[in-house]
Amino acid sequence: MTDEAGVRAVLDQAGVPYCVIGATAMSVWGYARFTADIDILTMDDRVLVRSFWEPSGLTSSIGAIRVGDISDPLGGLVRFKPAPAVDVIVGRGAVMREAVETAIIHPEFGPIATAPMVALMKLEAGGIKDRWDVAQLLRARSRIEPGVDLAGLIELRVKTMSDWAQRAWARVKETLAELEVESSSAHWAAPSDTSDDQGSDKQ
């Protein structure tokens, strides 16, 4: 198992700005998605050169280095092995850059993306799993911080993002509405067998 703290130490020593994203960040913000993999985001493509890691002795733990082409939404990725993997991801675009720049310091994981930025990156990805993650993250945050309108913040920001992200957000809102209906129905529905028991008691 690659020491995630060791990877972060190399980045810190080299002055590489980064933040933890993915399932780890979501769990910090209240939605636990069970995966042991660690995703670290940076905009610094120096990490894609194997020699960057040589002084640390981590080169033997590198499973793959991938450099994105011009059509790739990512600049590249360094995957450390064995599983559970630590992935150092080189991002592209304004949303990922802002995620790194606005990261807050977590006592265990170091710089970590804020909840709004985690959601916005998921919307840019736009897959089914990503949209579900955003919906569950919003539900978790509404329970933890009911006075913070995370959905409102996302609504404002997503208007400046890609059409893909805006369509993903529309679907997330549909999912949230469906989940709210299901939750309300489950709360108010009285089981028929319970009603029958109560009636028998009264007789």
C-alpha positions, 0 to 999 in steps of 0.5 A: 500500500502506497503511503498517501501521506508520503505522496503529499509530503513530496508535493509539499516539499516541491511546492506543488499546490494540490487538494484531496478530492473524490470519495475522501473529500465527500466523506469529510463533507458528510457523504461516505462513499466506501472506497479506499482509493485516494485522489489528489488534484493538482494543476502542476504537470511536473508530477507527470515526469517520473524524475519528479518522484525519484528523490523520494524513492516512490518511483518503484510504487508508480504503477502508471503515468498517463499524459492526457491529449488535447481532447482529454478533460485531464492533463494526466494522472500518476497512479501509485500501486498497489491497491488501494491506489493513490492517484495524483491527477493533473487537472484542466479548466477553471473549476479544477483550478479553483478547487485547488486554490480554495482548498481548506486544510484538514487535520488528517488529509491536508488541503481538501476541496470544499464541498461546493467545489467537490460538487462542481467537479462532479457536475463537470464529469457529469456521469450517472455516478457523479450526479448521484454523488452530488445529490447525496452530498447535498442531502448530507450537507442539508442535514449537517448545515441546514442554514447553508444553501449549498444548492443555491451556491451551485445554482449560481456557479453552474450557469457559468459552466459547460452545457454538459455541467448544466444538464447534469445539474438539471438531472441532479435537481430532478433526482433530489425532488424524487428523493424528497417525494420518496422520503415524505411518502415513507414518513407519512405512510402508516403500515396497514397491519399497525392500523389493524392492531390499533383497531383491535385494541380499541374493541 
